[in-house]
Amino acid sequence: MAKERVFSGVQPTGNIHLGNYLGALKQFVELQDEAECLYCVVDMHAITVPQDPKELREHVLDVASLYMAVGLDPKKAILFVQSEVSGHAELGWILNCSSYTGELSRMTQFKAKNKGRESAPTGLFTYPVLMAADILLYDTNVVPVGNDQKQHIELCRDLALRVNHRFPDTFVVPEGRFMKSGARIMSLDDPTSKMSKSAENIHSRISLLDTDAKIKKSIMRATTDSDMTIRFDPENKPGVSNLLTIYSALSGMSIPEVEAKFDGAGYGDLKKSLVTVTQEALTPIRDRFDQIRHSSELDDILDDGAARARALAEPVLDRVKEHFGIGRLK
């Protein structure tokens, strides 16, 4: 029986933080031993907002290096850069012609990013269609993503089913594999909002390449409450609950085990221990990143990944074009 095919991607917009790692990248690593996996750096998605070209290219290599630093093996998974497989853009246009402005205008992420504007870049509006193209281009079965991408996965499925209704057997209809319940990582300074790399306060997040000093400062400054009881209660104690979630995810202990460990202790004890746990978890990732980032093998791995991805994408794109009547029959 053929393995399921898995696809996902990460934007090259700054350093990957703990929320990205625990919500998506850990799933990527788990899946590479049980499925045929493709993981790309989605640089075409990044330009939906203005980017410095030099910085963008550096960030592409940073994310590719972090993929391997967290445990992805280029011998097990296909690692590549989105823009190096032209089928993403081609299929994106074809799917744009099968999507509707009404459904795209209802995307909650678009509405949030466009809040207060009279108009928005067209790329920001059609971003979910390109994401659908990324997925459908590889006959993907499973898409491991964070919970905030559920609406985008549903749109992808809707587009696949819509096209299949008109042209049967054009696309495999994928399923989302979402973050485990309770593992959502929130901002350290505002635990009612998710951790974000775009937040102004650098201490609102912990990034995978942060120094030990930065990790310590960010955790020790984390928002808690005045109750002084360490228990998991996201509604009434969001700050403490967020720290417990991070502790559990990085240590492998269950949240009740972490609660028991700190029964009767103060918030300072929890934070100091979490500093140690976080530093121990991220130091090997940082060290591996430093080995890979400026090595000669990085370009070779990405060249090989792009070639392997193109080989999988080509027959799917040919099938789509044939069904839509695009180009001459071969």
N, C-alpha and C positions, 0 to 999 in steps of 0.2 A: 504494500500500500504506500502510495506517494506521501511524503511529508507535507504538512500544511505549509503554505507560503505566508510569510510575515513581512510587512513593510511598515516602517515609520521613519520620521525625520525630526531633526532639531534645527532651529534657526541659528545662524552664526551671528548673533547680536549680543556680544559681551559674554562674560563668564557664566557658565552653567551653575545654578545654585542647588541647594539641598532639595528644594521642592521638585526641580526637574529630575534630579538624580533618583530620589526615592519614588517619585510618581511614574517615571518612564524608563530611565536608563537601567535601573535594576531589573525591570521586566525584560528589557532588551537582552541583557546578559543571561537571564534564566531561560529565555526562549531559544537561544542559539544552539542549544544542545538537543532540542526536540523538534525543531522546524527548520525550513529553508528560509533564512532571514536576509532581508535587504534593509540597510539603514543608511540614510543619506543625510547630507548637510544641505538644508533647503535654502540655498543662497538666493534663488529667484523670489522666494517669499519675502526675504529680508528687504528687498528694494521696493516693497509697497510703501515704505517711508524712506526719506532721503538717507543715504549712507555715504560715508567717506570711502571712496574706492579702495584706497590702500589699506584702511582699517578693516574693511569688509573681507578682503583677501586674507589678511592675517587671522581674522576671526574664523574663517572657513577652516584654516589649518589648525587653529586652536581646538575647535570642536571635533574635528577628525582625530586629533591626538587624544582628546578626552574620551572619545569612544573607546579607544584601545586602553587608555589608562584605567577606566572603570572595569575592564575585563572582556571587552569584545575582541574576538579573535578573527582576523581577516581570513584565516583558513576555514573558519566555520561560517562566518557571515560575510555578505557582500557589503563593503563600506565604500561609499562614493559620494561625489558632489552632484547635486541635482542638475545644475546647468550644463554638465558635461554629457548628459543624455538628452538629446533634443526632443525625444518623444514626449517629455513632460509638457513642453510648450505646445507641441502639435495637438496632443490630446486635450490639453487645457482649452484650446480654441474650439475644438469640436464639441466639447462638453458645454462651453459657454453658449453654443448655439442650441443646446437642449435644456438650458436652464432659464429661469424666469426672474425678472427684477423683483417681483413680489416676494418670492421665497428668499432671495439674497438680502433684501432690505429687512427681513425679520431676524437675521442672524444677530444674536445678542452681542457677540464680540464686535461686530461692525457698528452696532448702535452705540456701544460704549466708547469705541475709539473715535466715532464721528460726532460725539456729543458736543453741542455748541457750534458746530460748523454748518455753513449753508450748503457746502458741497464737500466731496471727499475724492481722493485719487481713485480712479476706476479700478486700479489694481487692488486697493484695499477692499473695494466692494466685491470684486470677483475672486478674492483670495480663496474662499472655500471651494470654488470650482477647480482651481489649480491643485488644491489639496486632494480633491476627489480624483483628478487626473493622475497625481502621484501614486495613489493607491491602486486605481483600476488598471494602470499601465502594466502591472506585473501579475495579473490574475491573483491578486492578494486574497487570502482567506481570513487573516487576522490582523488587526491594527492595534498595537498596544499604545495607548495614549492616556493622558490625564482626563479626569472627569470634565474639565472645562471644554473638552473637544467633542463631547457627546453630540451636540447639535450638528457639528460639521460631519461627523460620521453618518448621522441620519441623512443629511443631504447627499452624501456620497452614495448611500444605499438607494435613496430615492432616484438619483440620476441613473444609476445602473439599472434599476427596475424599469424606469421610464424608457430607456433606450432598448432594453431587452423586450419590452412589450411591442415596440415597433419593429425591432430587428432581433429575433430570438437568438439566444446563445452568444450575444456579443460580449457581455461582461460576466465575470464571477462577482457575485454579490458578497461583499466582505462583512465580517462581524468585528465590532470593537471589543477590545479587551481593556477594561478600565481599571484604574487604580483601586487597590483594595480599600474597603470601607475603613475609615478611621486613620488612613495614612496621609491625609491631605495636610500639607505643611503650610502654615500660615506665617504672615509677617511677624518679625520679632518685636517691632514697635507698635504694630496695630494688628493684634491677633484675630480681628474680625475680617481681615482681608488676606487673600492668599499671598505667599511670598512671591515677589516679583523682581526681575532684574532691572526694571525700568523705574523703580521707586527712587526718589531723590535721596533718601537717607540710606547710606551704604550699610549702616548697622541694622537695617530692617531685614537683611538676608545674610546667609552664609554661603559663599561661593566655594566651589570645589578646589580652587587654587588659592584660597585665602591663606595668609600666614597664620601661624599659631597665635601671634599677638592679636591679629584682627579677629580671629575666632573667639578668643577670650573676651575681648572688649565687647563684641556684638552680643554674646550670650549673657555676660554680666549686666548689660544694659537692658536686656529683654524686659518687656512689660509683664507684670504679674498682677497682683491685687493686694488688698489690705487684710484679707482673711487669714493668711499665714497657714492654711491647711493644704497639704499636698494631696490633691485628689483629682481624678479625671472627671471633669464636668464642663464640656465645651460651651454650654449655654451660659452658665453662671461664672465659670473660671476659664475663659478662653486662652489667656496667656499661659497659665500653668498647664493647662491641657495640651497646648501646643508644645511646650517643653517636654512633657511626658511622651507625646507622640514621637518627637525627634529622638528622644532617649531610647524608646522602644525599637524604633526602626533601625537605629545604628548599632544597638547593643545586642539585638536578637532576643531580648527579654520581652515578655508580654507586658502590657500596660498594668494589669493587676500586680505583676511581679515588681515592676518599678515603683508602684504605689507602696507596696509592702516594704521595699528597700528603704524608702524615705519616710516611713511612718514615724511621726514625732519629730522629724527633722525640719529645718527652716528652708526658705527659698534659696538662701545663699548656699546651703549644702547641695541642693539639687543643681543649681547653676554651676558650681565648681566641678561637680562630678560630670555634668554634661559637657563641660569644656574638655575634660580629659577624654571622654568617650568620643567626642567629635574629632578632636585632634588625632586620636589613634586611628579613626576610620579614614580620615582624609589624607594623612601623611603618605601612605603607600600610593594613593592616586596621584598626588602632587609629584612624588619622586618618579613614578612611571611616566607621567606627562613630560617631565624634564628630559627623560631619556629619549622619548619619541619625537618631540616637537621639532627639533632641528636635525633629525637624522636623515640620512639619504633614503631610508626605506619608506618614509612617509609618502613621497610622491609615487614611488613604485606601487605601493598598496592602493593608492587612490586611482592610479592609471589602470591597474588590474581590475579594481572594483567597477570602474566605469565601463570597461570592456565587457565584463560579465553581465552588468545590468543592461547594457545595450542589446546583448544577445538574447536576454529574456524579454525585453520590451519590443523588439522588432516584430516578432510574429503576432503579438497582441495588436500593435498599431496597424499592421497589414490587414488583420481581420476587421478592425474597426473601419478602416478606409474602404475596404471592399463592401462592407455592409452599408456604409453611407454613400457609396458611389463616388468617392474621391480618388482621383488619379486614374490612370489607365490600368486595366486588368493585365496581370503578367501571365 
